[in-house]
Amino acid sequence: GPENMKTSGDIAGVASITIERMIGGVALFANADAGDIDPSDESCRGAPNFSGSTVIAQKVIETRTSIPTTTSIDFHVASKVVDFGPTNLNLTLERLGTDCKHGGELDICAICKILKCDANIHLGGDWVENTPRFTAIHWNVNGVQSLMVTLPGEPLLDLGYEIRNDTLKLGYNTTYLFGYSQDHMGYFAPPADYNLGGYEGLLSSWGEETAEIVRSHALDVIHQVLAEL
């Protein structure tokens, strides 16, 4: 709040500091496809040295010590900037939470049912980022094909599942999604989530197809990097 304007890495930041202190190097944290990322009350205890940070750091350190390292690795990178154009903010009364179960013949809901009221707002780059960069990075260690893909906003879980399934079919053992990367265009809600309503759908600024548009451009840079192998 206003009484404390300092920035904080929160639970992930303290976990990264702990990892670096214990095993050295640089601990890189990235949000992937987001679900409910609000930590439990137990995880938040002991601030600013959150108890959840210790749990995360210990698990990372345990996993890290079991991984065979290598001194030689080749990276292949593909990247592109995409012009999404103006938004398609489909702000219907229903999506804004109006139940339309009240009023008489002159009620706004009855009128809009006839007129098909729709604030399909088209905002340009002065209002919202609309020329994001997508990047894919491929590497192979000991025969394990891995991939990192950046997504310029907050992808919901189902979009993450779809992209990982896409890359699994392309032969990747592991795919790391870096959400909130290189740009931030709001939320990327797949059609089912978009139509459920809520702020994630309302802030998916290119309409019901927002997530599919993002998915298609992510796949495009993935195929570009594959072509370099």
Secondary structure, DSSP 8 states (H G I E B T S, - for coil): -TT------HHHHHHHHHHHHHH-S-------SBS-----TTTTTTTTS-HHHHHHHHHHHHHHHTS---S---EEEEEEE----S--EEE-TTTTT----S--TTSHHHHHHHHT--EEE---TTTS----EEEEEEEEETTEEEEEEE-SSEEBHHHHHHHHHHHHHTT-SEEEEETT-S----EE--HHHHHH-HHHHHT-TTGGGHHHHHHHHHHHHHHHHHHT-
